[in-house]
Amino acid sequence: MIKECENGKELIKNPLYLKISNIGSTINSIYPDYAPVISNDEKILFFTSRRASTTGGKRDPKDNKYYEDIFMVTKKDTTWQLSIISELNDKKHDGTIGMYDWGDKTYLYTYKSKHDGDIYESILNNNKITIPESLPYPINTRFHESSASLSPNGNHLYFISNRPGGMGGNDIWMSQREFNDSWSIPINLSDINTPYDEEGVFMSPSDTNTLYFSSQGHNTIGGFDIFKSTFKDGHWSKPENLGYPINTADDEFNLVISYSKQRAYFSSSRQGTYGDQDIFIINLLKEKPLLISDENEYVAKQYQPIKSLDTTKQSFIKKSENLKNEIAQKKNNNDINPCQTINWSDTIFFDFDDFNLDPIDIGKLDSLYNFLNKNSNAITLISTHTDNIGSDEYNKLLSEKRAQSIINYLIKRGIDRSRFYYMGYGYENSLGDNNTKKGRQLNRRAEFKIINVF
């Protein structure tokens, strides 16, 4: 964790000159939206979502989130139009993993949950798409396969698998197309892979020697970061972190670069999403940095790298015990380790279907204000929750309103808005039994974590 923090500090010293913005509500939702793949002309984009309209309408019992479905958007002028492609989806997991234009045909690579994960291929031609067909052995095996990308000449397939013979976890593998259109036995890209997981492999349609991917290893600044490696003299170069603000303390995945090299697309759960993972667009600048614009845009001069409230992921975050107990053991209020996260003891509880603060809540927030006022480097992460009465959408919005009430009060007290990050979870992370009155009250809560960044 400390190493990740040091990596982050170093990368922030040399920020990239680019503009990153949320691609918008036509594509993104309050649910996880991710894994964009784009056509060469950037007029067609496929992506994966776990929203309530999933085919079959059911949730995966492993994580209680809706099954993945594939969506398509087409661009007319500057407007995206959304549609569901029934040919690509079934009642289980279906996801986008790659796209390849060849002549008047577009090859779409997708993922299905068969055999713990297999890679499928469809052909898009004249606005019609074929039923996905599973790629043969030795690409698909009884192990997990996902995230495929063809080289520009179509002769090499790079993909992710956890099959035996790798470096550990999910690795990048490469298979070569044979003369009879079969695929060679894949080789492990050991120059790139780590004992941790690699994901989201992509080769640019205009560059046959550079591979992009996400990894939990190398010099990550927290969780999954996006890296690139170049093939030269028979070897892949040491992976290079794409830097800040593309990478943050949160997870970044699924980078794809447009054929024109003017834009790139990726998914992240950083601040500025509509509720969970969202798809973001990068506009690449060549000459001068952007000035900071609105809060949905991330630019080279943005200071704060910590975006996530998901403390279950690797990040700058280090869990600790109760904040007040720790402070009592310190000689002064500034003696908190850099990049350490500490649980604040006071939880706020809300009445049913309400986001207003009562006098007890105000007292708890005044205590938090006093601490933040004395510790100017401290960042507050706020997670807000609801019971399960009402729809997913409504409870997501209600939990966000609860977070906003808290933040607005502390801003009025004089704490700068930039020191707060929040996530409204709805009823996803229940602590109590929603079948009982006491359990529902326990779930209508706001929790706080404090980070001392630098």
C-alpha positions in Angstrom: 0.0 0.0 0.0 2.8 2.4 0.9 4.5 1.6 -2.4 1.3 2.4 -4.3 1.1 5.7 -2.5 4.7 6.5 -3.4 4.0 5.6 -7.1 1.0 7.9 -7.0 3.0 10.9 -5.7 5.6 10.4 -8.4 3.1 10.1 -11.3 1.1 13.2 -10.1 4.3 15.3 -10.4 4.1 14.8 -14.2 0.4 14.9 -15.2 -0.7 14.3 -18.7 -2.1 17.1 -20.9 -5.5 15.7 -21.7 -9.2 16.1 -20.9 -11.2 13.3 -19.4 -15.0 13.5 -19.2 -17.9 11.2 -18.5 -19.3 10.0 -21.8 -22.9 10.9 -20.6 -26.2 9.6 -19.4 -27.3 8.1 -22.7 -24.7 5.4 -22.1 -23.9 5.5 -18.4 -26.5 4.7 -15.7 -26.6 4.3 -11.9 -25.5 0.6 -12.5 -22.1 -0.6 -13.6 -21.3 0.4 -17.2 -17.9 -0.6 -18.6 -15.8 -2.4 -21.3 -16.4 0.0 -24.3 -15.3 -1.1 -27.7 -15.4 1.3 -30.6 -15.5 1.1 -34.4 -12.7 2.7 -36.5 -15.0 5.6 -37.5 -16.2 6.0 -33.8 -19.9 5.8 -34.9 -20.6 2.5 -33.2 -19.8 1.7 -29.6 -20.7 -1.5 -27.8 -20.4 -1.8 -24.0 -21.4 -4.0 -21.0 -23.9 -3.0 -18.3 -25.4 -4.7 -15.3 -28.6 -2.6 -15.2 -32.1 -3.7 -14.2 -33.2 -4.2 -17.8 -30.9 -7.2 -18.2 -32.2 -10.1 -20.3 -34.2 -12.2 -17.9 -34.2 -9.5 -15.2 -32.3 -11.7 -12.7 -29.3 -11.1 -10.5 -26.2 -13.2 -10.1 -26.4 -14.8 -6.7 -22.6 -14.5 -6.3 -22.7 -10.7 -5.9 -26.4 -9.9 -6.1 -25.9 -7.6 -9.1 -27.9 -8.0 -12.3 -26.4 -10.2 -15.0 -24.3 -8.5 -17.7 -25.8 -7.5 -21.0 -24.3 -6.0 -24.1 -25.6 -2.7 -25.4 -24.9 -0.8 -28.6 -25.0 2.9 -29.2 -24.7 4.6 -32.6 -23.6 8.1 -33.1 -25.5 10.6 -35.3 -23.8 14.0 -35.4 -22.9 14.4 -31.7 -25.7 12.4 -30.2 -25.6 8.7 -29.1 -28.6 6.5 -29.6 -28.9 3.4 -27.4 -30.2 0.0 -28.3 -30.1 -3.6 -26.9 -28.9 -6.3 -29.3 -31.0 -9.3 -28.5 -28.7 -11.6 -30.7 -25.8 -11.1 -28.3 -27.6 -11.6 -25.0 -29.0 -14.5 -23.0 -30.1 -14.8 -19.4 -26.6 -15.2 -18.0 -23.5 -13.0 -18.4 -22.7 -11.4 -21.8 -20.0 -8.9 -22.1 -18.0 -6.9 -24.7 -14.3 -7.6 -24.9 -13.0 -6.6 -28.3 -13.8 -5.2 -31.8 -12.0 -5.4 -35.1 -12.8 -3.7 -38.4 -11.9 -5.6 -41.6 -13.2 -4.3 -44.9 -16.9 -3.9 -44.8 -17.2 -6.2 -41.8 -16.8 -5.7 -38.1 -15.8 -8.6 -35.9 -17.1 -8.2 -32.4 -15.6 -10.3 -29.6 -17.8 -11.0 -26.6 -17.7 -13.0 -23.4 -20.1 -15.5 -22.0 -20.1 -17.3 -18.7 -19.8 -20.8 -20.1 -16.9 -22.8 -18.7 -16.2 -20.0 -16.3 -15.8 -17.7 -19.2 -15.4 -18.2 -23.0 -14.6 -15.9 -25.9 -17.2 -15.6 -28.7 -17.1 -14.0 -32.2 -19.9 -12.2 -34.1 -19.9 -10.4 -37.4 -21.5 -7.0 -37.9 -22.3 -6.3 -41.5 -24.9 -3.9 -43.0 -26.4 -3.2 -39.6 -27.0 -6.9 -39.0 -25.1 -9.0 -36.5 -24.6 -12.8 -36.4 -25.3 -15.0 -33.4 -22.0 -15.3 -31.3 -19.9 -18.4 -32.0 -17.5 -19.8 -29.5 -13.8 -19.6 -30.5 -12.3 -23.1 -30.7 -9.6 -24.7 -28.6 -6.9 -23.8 -27.8 -8.3 -20.3 -27.3 -11.2 -21.4 -25.1 -10.6 -24.0 -22.5 -12.3 -25.2 -19.3 -10.6 -22.3 -17.6 -11.5 -18.6 -17.6 -10.9 -16.7 -20.9 -11.9 -13.1 -21.5 -10.8 -9.7 -23.0 -9.6 -10.4 -26.5 -7.9 -8.1 -29.0 -6.7 -8.8 -32.6 -3.6 -7.3 -34.0 -4.3 -4.8 -36.9 -3.3 -7.5 -39.5 -5.6 -10.0 -37.9 -2.8 -12.6 -37.4 -2.4 -12.4 -33.6 -5.0 -12.7 -30.9 -4.2 -11.4 -27.5 -6.5 -12.5 -24.7 -6.8 -13.0 -20.9 -6.8 -16.5 -19.3 -6.1 -18.1 -15.9 -5.1 -21.4 -17.5 -2.1 -23.3 -16.1 1.4 -22.2 -17.1 1.0 -18.5 -16.4 2.6 -16.1 -13.9 -0.3 -16.2 -11.5 -4.0 -15.1 -11.7 -5.3 -13.8 -15.0 -2.5 -13.4 -17.5 -2.1 -12.1 -21.1 -1.7 -14.8 -23.7 -1.1 -14.6 -27.5 -2.1 -17.0 -30.2 -1.1 -16.8 -33.9 -3.5 -17.5 -36.8 -2.3 -20.5 -38.8 -2.6 -21.0 -42.6 -5.9 -22.9 -42.2 -7.4 -20.2 -40.0 -6.9 -22.3 -36.9 -5.1 -20.9 -33.9 -1.6 -21.9 -32.5 -1.0 -23.0 -29.0 -1.0 -19.7 -27.0 2.1 -18.4 -25.4 2.3 -16.5 -22.1 3.6 -13.0 -22.4 5.9 -13.4 -19.4 7.7 -10.1 -20.1 4.4 -8.3 -19.2 2.5 -10.6 -16.8 2.8 -10.4 -13.0 1.8 -12.7 -10.1 -1.2 -10.4 -9.9 -4.1 -10.1 -12.3 -3.9 -8.6 -15.8 -7.1 -7.6 -17.6 -8.5 -5.5 -20.4 -6.0 -6.2 -23.2 -6.0 -3.9 -26.3 -3.9 -3.4 -29.4 -4.4 -0.2 -31.3 -5.8 -0.6 -34.8 -3.1 1.7 -36.1 -0.1 0.3 -34.2 1.0 -3.3 -34.4 3.7 -3.1 -31.7 2.0 -1.5 -28.7 -0.2 -3.4 -26.3 -2.4 -1.7 -23.7 -3.7 -3.5 -20.6 -4.8 -3.2 -17.0 -2.8 -4.7 -14.1 -2.7 -4.9 -10.4 1.1 -5.3 -10.5 4.0 -3.2 -11.8 4.0 0.4 -10.4 0.3 0.7 -9.9 -1.0 3.7 -7.8 -3.9 1.6 -6.5 -5.9 -1.3 -7.7 -5.9 -1.8 -11.5 -4.0 0.8 -13.5 -3.7 1.0 -17.3 -0.2 0.2 -18.8 1.4 -0.1 -22.2 4.2 -2.2 -23.5 6.0 -2.1 -26.9 7.3 -5.1 -28.8 10.9 -4.6 -30.0 13.8 -6.9 -30.8 11.8 -10.0 -29.9 10.7 -8.8 -26.4 8.0 -6.7 -24.8 9.3 -3.7 -23.1 8.9 -3.0 -19.3 5.2 -1.9 -18.9 4.8 1.8 -18.6 2.1 3.3 -16.3 0.0 5.7 -18.4 0.0 8.1 -15.6 -2.2 10.6 -13.9 -5.0 11.6 -14.5 -5.8 8.5 -16.6 -4.9 6.3 -13.6 -6.1 7.1 -10.1 -6.3 5.3 -6.7 -9.4 3.6 -8.1 -9.6 0.8 -10.7 -9.1 1.8 -14.4 -10.0 -0.8 -17.1 -10.7 -1.5 -20.7 -8.8 1.3 -22.5 -9.5 1.4 -26.3 -7.9 4.0 -28.6 -9.7 5.4 -31.6 -8.2 4.8 -35.1 -7.5 8.5 -35.4 -5.5 8.5 -32.1 -7.4 11.7 -31.1 -9.6 10.0 -28.4 -9.6 7.0 -26.1 -12.3 5.4 -24.0 -12.1 3.5 -20.8 -14.1 2.5 -17.7 -13.6 3.7 -14.1 -15.5 4.1 -10.8 -13.8 7.4 -10.0 -15.7 10.4 -8.8 -18.0 11.8 -11.5 -19.9 8.6 -12.2 -23.7 8.2 -12.2 -23.5 5.6 -9.4 -21.0 2.8 -10.2 -18.5 2.1 -12.9 -18.9 4.5 -15.9 -17.4 4.9 -19.3 -15.1 7.9 -19.8 -13.7 9.6 -22.9 -10.2 11.0 -23.2 -9.5 13.8 -25.6 -5.8 13.8 -26.3 -4.1 17.2 -26.3 -0.7 17.8 -27.9 0.3 21.3 -27.0 -1.0 22.9 -23.9 -2.8 21.7 -20.7 -6.4 22.3 -20.0 -7.7 24.5 -17.3 -9.9 22.9 -14.7 -13.6 22.9 -15.8 -16.6 21.3 -14.2 -16.5 18.5 -11.6 -17.3 15.8 -14.2 -14.0 16.5 -16.0 -10.6 15.4 -15.0 -7.7 17.3 -16.3 -4.0 17.5 -16.0 -4.0 20.1 -13.2 -6.5 18.3 -11.0 -4.8 17.7 -7.6 -6.6 14.9 -5.7 -6.1 11.4 -7.0 -8.4 9.6 -4.5 -11.8 8.9 -6.0 -13.1 5.6 -4.8 -15.3 4.7 -1.8 -14.8 1.0 -2.5 -12.3 0.2 0.3 -12.4 -3.5 -0.6 -10.1 -2.8 -3.6 -6.4 -2.3 -3.4 -5.8 1.5 -3.4 -4.1 4.2 -1.3 -6.5 3.0 1.4 -5.2 1.2 4.4 -7.9 0.0 6.8 -7.4 0.8 10.5 -9.3 0.7 13.8 -11.6 3.4 15.2 -10.4 6.9 14.5 -11.0 8.3 18.0 -9.0 5.5 19.6 -6.1 6.1 17.2 -6.1 9.8 17.7 -5.9 9.3 21.5 -2.7 7.4 21.0 -1.2 10.2 18.8 0.9 13.0 20.2 -0.9 15.4 17.9 -3.6 15.5 15.3 -1.1 15.6 12.4 0.5 12.3 13.3 -1.5 10.2 10.9 0.5 8.1 8.3 0.3 9.3 4.7 -2.4 7.6 2.7 -3.9 5.9 5.7 -7.6 5.4 6.0 -9.2 5.4 9.4 -12.8 4.6 10.4 -14.7 7.5 11.9 -16.8 6.2 14.8 -20.0 8.3 14.5 -22.5 6.8 12.2 -25.5 8.8 11.2 -29.0 7.1 10.9 -31.9 8.4 8.9 -35.6 8.1 9.2 -37.6 6.2 6.6 -37.6 7.9 3.2 -35.8 10.9 4.6 -32.5 12.7 4.0 -32.8 15.6 6.5 -30.4 16.0 9.4 -31.7 16.1 13.0 -30.0 17.8 16.0 -28.2 14.5 17.0 -26.8 14.2 13.4 -25.7 17.9 13.5 -23.8 17.2 16.8 -22.0 14.3 15.2 -21.1 16.3 12.1 -19.8 19.2 14.3 -17.4 16.7 15.8 -16.3 15.7 12.3 -16.0 19.4 11.3 -13.7 20.1 14.3 -11.4 17.3 13.2 -11.3 18.4 9.5 -10.7 22.0 10.5 -7.6 21.0 12.5 -6.3 18.5 9.8 -6.2 20.3 6.5 -4.8 17.3 4.6 -7.7 15.0 5.7 -10.1 13.8 3.0 -13.6 12.4 4.0 -15.1 9.4 2.2 -18.9 9.2 2.8 -20.9 6.1 2.0 -24.7 6.3 2.4 -27.3 3.5 2.4 -31.0 2.8 2.5 -33.3 0.0 3.4 -34.8 -2.2 0.7 -38.3 -0.5 0.5 -38.7 0.9 -3.0 -37.0 0.4 -6.3 -33.2 0.2 -6.9 -33.2 3.5 -8.8 -35.2 5.4 -6.1 -33.0 4.1 -3.3 -29.8 5.0 -5.2 -31.0 8.5 -5.5 -32.2 8.7 -1.9 -28.8 7.5 -0.6 -27.1 10.2 -2.8 -29.4 12.9 -1.3 -28.3 11.8 2.1 -24.7 12.2 1.2 -25.4 15.6 -0.3 -27.2 16.8 2.9 -24.1 15.9 5.0 -21.7 17.5 2.5 -23.8 20.7 2.2 -23.8 21.1 6.0 -20.0 20.8 6.3 -19.5 23.1 3.4 -21.6 25.7 5.1 -19.4 25.3 8.2 -16.4 26.2 6.0 -14.9 22.9 4.8 -14.0 23.0 1.1 -16.1 20.8 -1.3 -12.9 19.3 -2.8 -12.3 17.4 0.5 -15.4 15.2 0.2 -16.1 12.1 -1.9 -19.2 10.0 -1.6 -21.0 7.0 -2.9 -24.7 6.3 -2.6 -25.2 2.5 -2.5 -28.9 2.3 -2.1 -29.6 -1.0 -0.3 -26.7 -3.0 -1.9 -24.6 -3.1 1.4 -27.1 -3.9 4.0 -26.0 -4.5 7.6 -29.3 -5.5 9.1 -32.2 -7.7 8.2 -34.5 -5.8 5.9 -37.4 -8.0 7.0 -37.3 -6.4 10.5 -38.0 -2.8 11.6 -34.7 -2.7 13.6 -32.7 -4.1 10.7 -34.1 -1.5 8.2 -33.2 1.3 10.7 -29.7 0.0 10.9 -29.5 0.1 7.1 -30.6 3.7 6.7 -27.1 5.1 7.6 -24.1 7.1 6.6 -20.6 6.0 7.3 -17.3 7.9 7.1 -13.7 7.2 6.5 -10.9 9.7 6.9 -7.8 9.7 4.7 -4.7 11.8 5.4 -3.2 12.0 1.9 0.0 13.9 2.0 
